Structure formats: structure tokens, C-alpha cells
Amino acid sequence: MTTTDMTAAEASDTMRNGVDTATLFATLDAVKQAPEAARFQFRAHNQWVSGTHNRTTIADYFGVGEERTHERTFVFDADHPAVLVGQDHGPTPAEFVLHALVACITSGLANIAAARRVRLTEVRSTVTGDIDLNGILGLNPEVRNGYEKITVRFTIKGDAPAEKLREIVEQSRARSAVYDVITNGVPVAIEVDTP
């Protein structure tokens, strides 16, 4: 049945929280049938601009068995604020990590809520990361370079009891790729070409 063949109530039921639940469940079923389709490689291409300013372009990736491109190219500038010897052309790379974490959990919870037939009316969050620059600056070898602690605080409202809304956030945290990368680490290989 196409969307045009559905009644208004059926059509509105397939879209929940901006998520096409019919497509969501069809994707889950397709991956169950062909697990190799779930293998993706995401890419980011970065170029130094000047000082601590650099620019990342995201356009291409591999997924569902073939090379693909986004519908548009995304460009992100990163820099340091003046107090950290930068020109403030963009957020710091460490701030992008905070954005990636909260964006991943928020995207996931919208899907999970839709799948559980919960209509969300509001989702807001603030994520904070505590860092001691003595590590990055090489002034104290006892201090780690990265965040010492990250806290994500959500406000979530919808047509479900508070406990169910908390369960949706927890399920999203449990399935979040970025949360997993941050909390479990991932092997990172650095290769250098000097033509």
C-alpha cells in the first residue's frame, strides 16, 4: 500500500516524531535478512587553513554494499578561541565530540520513541565536558589529555509516563555509536604521507 492509498489516520501513524516508522521497520527487516548490508564506512576529509583553524568536509561514505554520497556536502570549521591561541572560526574539536554524543543519543531516542508509539513533544539537552588543559599542554603528565567527565542532561516530554520516557533515553544511550566510541574507545591508526 502506498501513502496515497492509506487513510489519513493510517498515514499519520506511519510518521511519528518525524520518523517514517514503516521505513524504519523495513530497514530493520532488510538488515536481518542481509546482515552484510549493515557494514558502513563514514568519512571526513580535513584540511588545515591557518593557525588552529581547519575545515572538514563530509560528502562520501560506503553503505549497503556500495559507495554513496550525501544529498549535499557538509562543511565544518574548527578552531580554538582567542584565549587558546586561536581565531574562533568554529567550535573546538573537543566541543564537536560533545555535539556528536548528544546528537547521536537524540537521533536514536526519536527513532526508539517512534518505534514504541510514543509521540514526543519536546526534547532538549545540555552536554558539558570537564577538561584540564594541563594534560593537552604537556604541563602535567598525570593529567589526561581528554575530558575528565561528560554530563548529558535531557528534558524530554511526550505522551508517555515519565518512566517510559526515561527508558527511551536509556535505550538510546545503550545503542548509541558515539557513546560506545567515547566510553569504550576504538583503535585509531594514524598514517602519514609526506610526498
Protein Blocks (a to p, Z undefined) as FASTA:
>chain_A
ZZklpcfklmmmmpgghiafklmmmmmmmmmmmmmlmpccdddddddfbhjbccdddfbd
ceehiacddfbdcdddddddfklopaolaccfklmmmmmmmmmmmmmmmmmmmmnopacf
bdcddddddddfklmnopamkbcfbdfbdcdddddddjbdfklmmmmmmmmmmmmmklmm
mmnopadddddddZZ
